[in-house]
Amino acid sequence: MQHWRKLEPGWIKVNSDAAFQAANSSGATACIIRNELGQFKVAQARWYDRAMDVCMMEALGCRDGLQLAVQHGERRVVLETDCLELINLWQKRDVQRFAIGPVLEEINALSLAFHSFSFSYVNRSCNKIAHVLAKQVSKTHRTEMWHVTPACVEDLLVSEASAT
């Protein structure tokens, strides 16, 4: 099983995830930013009333995570998602998925704000915290921002840090 990996000094990691409700085409995104040791820096979750599909929600989650990293002045960023389809689209810049193209362009534009940037796939086991955070918002509770570790993921954060 894959585990969260420490980074080189000066790097941060943005893990993002999304939840999609096909029945009403809505969903949520979440992202967490951690330092090179895996320690919590900041996190957010956001509700979307309209969503095309899971891959689009995952792309929005990545974009939201990069926006948060820019807002916090981060310079060296590793962005991770558990959506392999999104990574494949990113690598190919596939125009066949026309609707997702503008979001990929936003991700690319945001990535240019960083001194160093990488975007990669991780197994869901490395993305549990972002997954839990995405469940913290809803149609009636639209956004959440955390500047201290949320209680709902505290045990996961400690567990991941001790596994590295």
N, C-alpha and C positions, 0 to 999 in steps of 0.2 A: 504494500500500500504506500502511495506517495504521501509525503509530509511537507509541511511548510518549510521552506529553506531560507536560511539566513542570507543576507546580502553583503556586498562589500560596504565598508564604511562610506557614509555620505549618500547612499541610495535609499529610496523608500519603495514600498510595494503597495500598489492599489489592487485590491481584489474586488471584483464586482460580480453581481449576480442579478437575476431578474426572476420574477414570478409572473406568469401569464394565465389569465382566466379566459379560456376560449369561449365560454358560454356568453359572455358579455363584452368580449374583446377589450379587456382592461388588464391592468397589471401594475407591478411595482418594480423599481430598481433599488439597489443598495450597493454601497461601496464602503470599504474600510481602508484607511491609510495607516500603514505600520512602518516603523523605522527598520533599520538593517537587522536589529535583534528580534524583531517581531513584536515590539511593544506598540501599544495603541497610540495613535496620534489624533485621529479624527474619523468620524464616519457620518454617513447620511443615508436616508431612504426617501424615496419620492414615489407618489402614486400617479398613474397615468390613466385617464378615463378612456382613451382610445389607443389601441395597440393593434398592429397588423398581425404579428405572430411572435413566437418565442424568440426567434433570432433578432427581430427588430428590437424587442425589449432588452435583450442582452447587449445589443449595440448601444442603445440609449443608456444602459447602465455603465458601459465603458466610457461613453462620452461624459456622463455625470461625474464619474470618478476622476477623469482628467480635469474637468472644470474645477473640482474641489482641490486637486493638486496644484493647479495654477493659482487659485485663490490663496493657498497657503504658501506660495513662493517656493515650491519644490523645484529642484534642478535636475536630479537624476531619478528617473521613474521607470519602474517595472510594472506594467499593467498586465494583470492575469484575469482570464475568464475561463469558465468551464464549458463554453460553447465552441466546439470544434468547427462547426459550420461558419461561425463568424471569423475565426482565425483563417480558415481557408479563403473566405471572401476577401479578407484583409490582404493576404499574401498575393492573391491574384488580381485584386482590385476588379473583381468580376462585375461587369456591367449588366449581366443577365438578371441580377437581382436589383432592378432599377430603383425600387422604393427605398432600399437600404443605402444606396449610393450617397445621398446627401449626408447621412449620419457618419458614414465612413470618411467622407471629406472633412466633416467637423473634427473627427478623431485625429485625422492627419494634421489639420491646422493646429489643433491644441498640442499635438506632440512636438511641433516646431518651437513651442515655448520653452522646452526643456533642453538642457545641455546634452543629456543622454537619455535615450528612450528605447524600451523594448516592449513588445506586445506578444504574449504567448498563451498557450493553452495549459491549463492545469486540470487534473482530475477533480471531480466534485469533492473528494475527501479533503482537498486543500482549500476549498471554497465554502466551507460550512458556515463560517461567521457571516459572510455577505448574504448567504441564503437565509439565515435566521433573521438578519436585519431587514431583508425585503418583506418579511411577514409582519413587520411592526407598523406598517402604514396601510391605509385603506381609503375607500371613497370618502369616509367621514373624517379620517385623520391623515391628511394628505402628505405632509412632510415631517421629517424628524432629522435633527442634527445632534450629534453627540460629540462633546469635547472631552469627556471622560468615558472610560469603558462602560458600555451599557450592561446592566445586570444580566440581561438575557443571553449574553455571550461571554461573560466573565470566565466561566469554567472552561469553555472552548479555547479561549485565548491562552489561559494558563496551560491547558493540555497541549496545545500546539507548540508553545514555547519550550515546554519540557521535552518534547519529542525531537527537537532539533539538535 
